[in-house]
Amino acid sequence: MVAQARLPVRKIREVLRLKAEGLSDRQIALAIGSARSTVQECLCRCRDAGLAWPLAPELDEAVLHAQLYRRAVPLSRTPTPDYAKLHAELQRPGVTRMLLWQEYKAAQPDGWQYSVFCCVHRRD
């Protein structure tokens, strides 16, 4: 699943309500002012979390987001790449960050996504 911006709770509730009323993903996207892919991801996350309309009243914003957007492996426990080695590799012709990240992900499937990999690399 591609990381996307979190939808506000009111939009998540609206997506679920409209889907329960039988609207298509396109119709829901038009109604809430988001992309169809955003609606589809929201519905997928809700399905994976076992959420359906109507939502329980005790599901406030923090609880709902925790259920829909949790990380499988906390970032602090994710295996970190050897940035000294990566920096040296980047000096070689034809070596890109994307190539190094792909090798990292092949070795560490639960490792960082590309955006975090690059962001942390820029800081080091």
ABEGO torsion letter per residue (X at the ends): XBBBBBBBAAAAAAAAAAAAAGBBAAAAAAAAGBBAAAAAAAAAAAAAAGBBOBBBAABBAAAAAAAAABBABBAAABBBBBAAAAAAAAABBGBBAAAAAAAAAAABAABBBAAAAAAAAAAX
